[in-house]
Amino acid sequence: MISFVISLIFRLIYLIILIVVLLSWIPIFDVRKEPLASLVKFYNIIMAPFKAVIPPIGMIDISPLIAFILLQLIENLLIRSLMRFGL
């Protein structure tokens, strides 16, 4: 049960990252208005450690891609550890 909840939390994080990245490509959306402003705040909290370590390459920010990969690894490790204990 705990592993299911953790999996849902990670899926929500992935979804938020994906939405903000896709909306950043579309200039007609104003990210300062709600509900996008809340998503962007949460996105910035999640991405702050990644952006501090991974500089943009030219005009391309690859930190969301690295975040997806690392978060996926962390999720898998957590889920496997919890499954060993039957949680």
PELIN-V727712 format. One line per field, one symbol per residue. phi: phi as a letter, one per 30 degrees, with the letter a starting at -180 (. if undefined). psi: psi as a letter, one per 40 degrees, with the letter a starting at -180 (. if undefined). burial: I if it has 24 or more other C-alpha atoms within 12 Angstrom, else O. A space follows every 50 residues. Layout:
phi: ???
psi: ???
burial: ???
This chain:
phi: .dddddddddddddddeddddddddcdddcddcdddddddddeddddedd ddccddciccccdddddeddddddedddddddddcic
psi: dddddddddddddddddddddddeeheehheeiiedddddddddddeddd dddhiihbehheddddddddddddddddddddddef.
burial: OOOOOIOOOIOOIIOIIOOIIOOOOOOOOOOOOOOOOOIIOOIOOIIOOI OOOOOOOOOOOOIIOOIIOOIOOOIOOOIOOOOOOOO
